[in-house]
Amino acid sequence: MRNSFLDSSKAVLIFLVVFGHFLERMIGWHDPISHTVLATIYLIHMPAFIFVSGILYKDQNWLKNILFFLSLYILFQFLFIAFESLWSGQFHWNWNVLIKPYWVLWYLLGMMVWTALTHFLIQVSNQFALFLCILLSILIGLSPWNNYLYSVGRIFVFFPFFILGALYGKVIIAKIQQSITVKWWGVIGLFVCMILMYFIQINQYWLYGSLSYTQLKVSAFDGMFTRILCLMLSTVGVFALFSVMHFFQGKWLKLGMHTLPVYLLHGFVVILIARYWKLDVNIFAEMSICFVLSVLTCYILQQPVFDRILRKISLWLMQPTQKLLPVKK
């Protein structure tokens, strides 16, 4: 049975993903207002989405899910590159396309790694799994290699939110749903996050989680300290966001049920519109335009036909590998 609270939460989260990408591509981070909105979105939306992914993790389907995400990852990696080349008129093939996930596709690669690691972690020790993931999230920034390759930085920086969702997510969500006053604390928490983002004007690459401390040009101590603060703020933001879901429970369920096609396909829409429509008006008007475009994009891509298409095209890998999947008893 589906959880309407989670579906409504997923709907809000996927809208924030689409809205954030329209803002980033069409306005950018240079304006203090857009920077504040983008920073608040990026501080919260992917940690929260990954937290939900952890809640929905099912250990008995771990290998099947990895193959499903792999089938989409390989296909869309080439589709995005071909689409970008079509409109730019430039196509330069090299094998780097296989080690640098294209834009939004890092999440698919992350889902494969998080699913595999969680499967083994929960067999070894549930007690220390979250602590180990937090430690990896902090220490990955010390690595001497380019954290952007294979999205290794993002994968490990956001891993604690997946394992938190997998181990404790259902209990956390249940307690949030049971509380009457928590929604107002959520409003306060989101407001505090936005105020902090306005005054700090943080470098967005901290929120991406994609670079090492050396790449971010900070010392190891400053890097670890900043990452810990970002993890703490993101955690507060995640709990605040789910707390305010009391205001939206039962709404936009269709969108919440079809987040994957919206996530994968909205990138094509954003690339195309951002390439041919340059905004040059008042910042609030620009943000309003991005908001409307996000609503329209989500409304169109939430249609079940797109989800069915994704399921169909994933069969190119899923069908030949059926024998690898464990037989259900």
C-alpha positions as CSV (number, residue, x, y, z in Angstrom):
1,M,0.0,0.0,0.0
2,R,1.4,3.4,-1.0
3,N,2.1,6.1,1.6
4,S,0.4,9.3,0.6
5,F,2.6,11.3,2.9
6,L,5.7,10.1,1.1
7,D,4.1,10.5,-2.3
8,S,3.2,14.2,-1.5
9,S,6.8,14.7,-0.2
10,K,8.3,13.2,-3.3
11,A,6.1,15.5,-5.4
12,V,7.4,18.6,-3.6
13,L,11.0,17.3,-3.8
14,I,10.9,16.6,-7.6
15,F,9.4,20.0,-8.1
16,L,12.3,21.6,-6.2
17,V,14.7,19.6,-8.4
18,V,13.1,20.9,-11.6
19,F,12.7,24.4,-10.2
20,G,16.3,24.5,-9.0
21,H,17.6,23.4,-12.4
22,F,15.6,26.0,-14.3
23,L,16.8,28.7,-11.9
24,E,20.4,27.5,-12.2
25,R,20.4,27.3,-16.0
26,M,18.3,30.4,-16.8
27,I,19.3,32.8,-14.0
28,G,22.4,31.4,-12.2
29,W,24.0,32.0,-8.8
30,H,25.3,35.5,-9.3
31,D,22.2,37.4,-8.0
32,P,22.0,37.4,-4.1
33,I,18.3,36.6,-4.2
34,S,18.6,33.7,-6.7
35,H,21.7,32.5,-4.8
36,T,19.7,32.4,-1.6
37,V,16.8,30.4,-3.2
38,L,19.1,28.1,-5.0
39,A,21.3,27.5,-2.0
40,T,18.3,26.7,0.2
41,I,17.0,24.3,-2.4
42,Y,20.3,22.6,-2.9
43,L,21.0,22.4,0.8
44,I,17.8,20.3,1.2
45,H,16.3,18.8,-1.9
46,M,18.8,16.0,-2.8
47,P,19.5,15.0,0.8
48,A,15.8,14.7,1.3
49,F,15.2,12.9,-1.9
50,I,18.1,10.4,-1.1
51,F,16.6,10.0,2.4
52,V,13.3,9.0,0.8
53,S,15.2,6.6,-1.6
54,G,16.6,5.0,1.5
55,I,13.1,4.6,3.0
56,L,12.0,2.8,-0.1
57,Y,15.1,0.6,-0.2
58,K,14.2,-3.1,-0.2
59,D,17.0,-5.5,0.4
60,Q,15.4,-8.5,-1.3
61,N,15.4,-6.5,-4.6
62,W,18.8,-5.0,-4.3
63,L,20.4,-6.6,-7.4
64,K,17.3,-6.1,-9.5
65,N,17.3,-2.4,-8.6
66,I,20.9,-2.0,-9.4
67,L,20.4,-3.5,-12.9
68,F,17.4,-1.3,-13.5
69,F,19.3,1.9,-12.6
70,L,22.3,0.7,-14.7
71,S,20.1,0.1,-17.7
72,L,18.8,3.7,-17.5
73,Y,22.2,5.2,-16.7
74,I,24.0,3.8,-19.7
75,L,21.1,4.7,-22.1
76,F,20.6,8.2,-20.8
77,Q,24.3,8.9,-20.6
78,F,24.4,8.7,-24.4
79,L,21.0,10.3,-25.0
80,F,22.0,13.4,-23.1
81,I,25.3,13.7,-24.8
82,A,23.6,13.2,-28.2
83,F,20.9,15.7,-27.4
84,E,23.4,18.4,-26.2
85,S,25.5,17.8,-29.4
86,L,22.4,18.1,-31.6
87,W,21.6,21.6,-30.4
88,S,25.2,22.8,-30.1
89,G,26.3,21.4,-33.4
90,Q,29.5,19.9,-31.8
91,F,30.1,16.3,-31.0
92,H,33.5,15.2,-29.6
93,W,33.5,11.5,-28.6
94,N,35.9,10.3,-26.0
95,W,35.7,7.6,-23.3
96,N,35.4,10.2,-20.6
97,V,31.7,10.2,-21.1
98,L,31.7,6.8,-19.3
99,I,33.4,8.1,-16.2
100,K,31.7,11.5,-15.8
101,P,27.9,11.1,-15.2
102,Y,26.1,13.7,-17.3
103,W,24.5,16.3,-15.0
104,V,21.5,14.7,-13.3
105,L,22.6,11.1,-14.0
106,W,24.9,11.1,-10.9
107,Y,21.8,10.1,-8.9
108,L,21.4,6.9,-10.9
109,L,25.0,6.0,-10.3
110,G,24.6,6.9,-6.7
111,M,21.5,4.7,-6.4
112,M,23.6,1.7,-7.7
113,V,26.4,2.3,-5.2
114,W,24.1,3.1,-2.2
115,T,22.0,0.0,-2.9
116,A,25.0,-2.3,-3.2
117,L,26.8,-0.8,-0.1
118,T,23.7,-0.8,2.0
119,H,23.0,-4.4,1.2
120,F,26.4,-5.4,2.6
121,L,26.5,-2.8,5.5
122,I,23.2,-4.0,7.0
123,Q,24.4,-7.6,7.0
124,V,27.6,-6.6,8.8
125,S,26.3,-4.1,11.4
126,N,23.3,-1.9,11.5
127,Q,24.6,-0.3,14.7
128,F,27.7,1.3,13.1
129,A,26.4,1.8,9.5
130,L,25.3,5.4,9.9
131,F,28.4,6.4,11.8
132,L,30.6,4.8,9.1
133,C,28.7,6.6,6.3
134,I,29.1,9.9,8.1
135,L,32.8,9.3,8.5
136,L,33.1,8.5,4.8
137,S,31.1,11.6,3.9
138,I,33.7,13.7,5.7
139,L,36.8,11.9,4.8
140,I,36.1,11.6,1.0
141,G,37.0,15.3,0.7
142,L,40.6,14.3,1.7
143,S,41.0,12.1,-1.3
144,P,43.8,13.1,-3.7
145,W,41.9,12.2,-6.8
146,N,39.2,14.2,-8.6
147,N,36.0,13.7,-6.6
148,Y,34.0,14.6,-9.7
149,L,35.0,11.5,-11.6
150,Y,32.4,8.7,-11.2
151,S,30.6,11.2,-8.9
152,V,32.5,9.7,-6.1
153,G,32.3,12.9,-4.1
154,R,28.5,13.2,-4.3
155,I,28.0,9.5,-3.7
156,F,29.8,9.4,-0.4
157,V,28.9,12.9,0.8
158,F,25.2,12.1,0.5
159,F,25.4,8.4,1.5
160,P,24.5,9.1,5.2
161,F,21.0,10.3,4.1
162,F,20.4,7.1,2.2
163,I,21.4,4.9,5.1
164,L,19.5,7.0,7.6
165,G,16.4,6.5,5.5
166,A,17.0,2.8,5.1
167,L,17.6,2.1,8.8
168,Y,15.4,4.7,10.6
169,G,13.4,6.6,7.9
170,K,10.0,4.9,8.5
171,V,10.2,5.5,12.2
172,I,11.2,9.1,11.7
173,I,8.4,9.8,9.2
174,A,5.9,8.1,11.5
175,K,6.8,10.3,14.4
176,I,6.6,13.4,12.2
177,Q,3.2,12.4,11.0
178,Q,2.0,11.8,14.6
179,S,3.1,15.3,15.8
180,I,0.6,18.1,15.6
181,T,2.9,21.0,16.2
182,V,5.9,19.8,14.2
183,K,4.8,21.6,11.0
184,W,5.3,25.0,12.6
185,W,8.8,24.0,13.8
186,G,9.4,22.9,10.2
187,V,8.4,26.4,8.9
188,I,10.8,28.0,11.4
189,G,13.6,25.5,10.4
190,L,13.2,26.3,6.7
191,F,13.2,30.0,7.4
192,V,16.4,29.7,9.5
193,C,18.1,27.8,6.7
194,M,17.1,30.4,4.1
195,I,18.3,33.3,6.3
196,L,21.6,31.5,6.9
197,M,22.0,30.9,3.1
198,Y,21.3,34.6,2.5
199,F,24.0,35.9,4.8
200,I,26.6,33.2,4.2
201,Q,26.3,33.2,0.4
202,I,28.0,29.8,0.4
203,N,30.0,28.5,-2.5
204,Q,27.5,26.3,-4.3
205,Y,30.1,23.5,-4.8
206,W,29.9,22.7,-1.1
207,L,26.2,22.0,-1.7
208,Y,26.9,19.9,-4.8
209,G,29.3,17.7,-2.7
210,S,31.2,16.9,-5.9
211,L,34.7,18.3,-5.1
212,S,37.5,17.4,-2.7
213,Y,38.8,20.0,-0.2
214,T,41.9,20.5,-2.4
215,Q,39.6,21.2,-5.4
216,L,37.7,23.7,-3.2
217,K,41.0,25.3,-2.2
218,V,40.6,25.0,1.5
219,S,42.7,23.2,4.2
220,A,41.8,19.8,5.4
221,F,40.6,21.2,8.7
222,D,38.5,23.9,7.2
223,G,37.1,21.4,4.6
224,M,36.0,18.9,7.2
225,F,34.6,21.6,9.4
226,T,32.6,23.1,6.6
227,R,31.3,19.7,5.4
228,I,30.2,18.8,8.9
229,L,28.3,22.1,9.1
230,C,26.7,21.4,5.7
231,L,25.7,17.9,6.8
232,M,24.1,19.3,10.0
233,L,22.3,22.1,8.2
234,S,21.1,19.7,5.5
235,T,19.8,17.3,8.2
236,V,17.9,20.2,9.9
237,G,16.5,21.2,6.5
238,V,15.4,17.7,5.7
239,F,13.5,17.3,8.9
240,A,12.0,20.7,8.5
241,L,10.9,20.0,5.0
242,F,9.2,16.7,6.0
243,S,7.6,18.5,8.9
244,V,5.9,21.1,6.7
245,M,4.5,18.3,4.5
246,H,1.6,18.3,7.0
247,F,0.4,21.3,4.9
248,F,0.6,19.3,1.7
249,Q,-0.3,15.7,2.7
250,G,-2.6,14.1,0.1
251,K,-1.8,16.6,-2.6
252,W,0.0,16.0,-6.0
253,L,0.0,12.3,-5.5
254,K,0.3,11.6,-9.2
255,L,3.5,13.6,-9.4
256,G,4.8,11.8,-6.4
257,M,4.2,8.4,-7.9
258,H,6.1,9.3,-11.1
259,T,9.2,11.1,-10.0
260,L,11.7,9.1,-12.0
261,P,10.5,10.1,-15.5
262,V,10.3,13.7,-14.3
263,Y,13.8,13.5,-12.9
264,L,15.3,12.0,-16.0
265,L,13.4,13.8,-18.7
266,H,13.2,17.3,-17.4
267,G,16.8,17.7,-18.2
268,F,16.1,17.7,-21.9
269,V,13.4,20.4,-21.4
270,V,15.7,22.6,-19.3
271,I,18.6,22.3,-21.8
272,L,16.4,23.2,-24.7
273,I,14.6,26.2,-23.1
274,A,17.7,27.6,-21.4
275,R,19.6,27.5,-24.7
276,Y,17.0,29.6,-26.7
277,W,15.4,31.7,-24.0
278,K,17.6,34.2,-22.3
279,L,16.0,36.0,-19.3
280,D,16.8,39.7,-18.9
281,V,14.1,41.1,-16.6
282,N,13.5,41.8,-12.9
283,I,14.9,39.0,-10.8
284,F,11.5,38.2,-9.3
285,A,9.9,38.1,-12.7
286,E,12.7,35.7,-13.9
287,M,12.1,33.5,-10.9
288,S,8.4,33.5,-11.5
289,I,9.0,32.4,-15.1
290,C,11.1,29.6,-13.9
291,F,8.4,28.6,-11.4
292,V,5.8,28.5,-14.1
293,L,8.1,26.5,-16.4
294,S,8.7,24.0,-13.6
295,V,5.0,23.5,-12.9
296,L,4.3,22.9,-16.6
297,T,7.3,20.5,-17.0
298,C,6.2,18.5,-13.9
299,Y,2.6,18.4,-15.1
300,I,3.5,17.0,-18.5
301,L,6.2,14.6,-17.4
302,Q,4.1,13.1,-14.5
303,Q,1.8,11.4,-17.1
304,P,2.0,7.6,-16.6
305,V,3.0,7.1,-20.3
306,F,6.5,8.4,-19.6
307,D,6.9,6.0,-16.6
308,R,5.8,3.1,-18.9
309,I,8.3,4.1,-21.5
310,L,11.2,4.1,-19.0
311,R,10.1,0.6,-17.8
312,K,10.1,-0.6,-21.4
313,I,13.4,0.8,-22.4
314,S,15.1,-0.6,-19.3
315,L,14.3,-4.1,-20.6
316,W,17.3,-4.0,-22.9
317,L,19.4,-4.9,-19.9
318,M,16.8,-6.3,-17.5
319,Q,15.7,-9.2,-19.7
320,P,19.1,-10.6,-20.6
321,T,20.1,-10.5,-16.9
322,Q,17.1,-12.2,-15.4
323,K,19.1,-15.3,-14.6
324,L,21.4,-13.3,-12.3
325,L,18.5,-12.3,-10.1
326,P,17.8,-14.5,-7.0
327,V,14.7,-16.6,-7.2
328,K,12.0,-15.5,-4.8
329,K,10.7,-18.2,-2.6
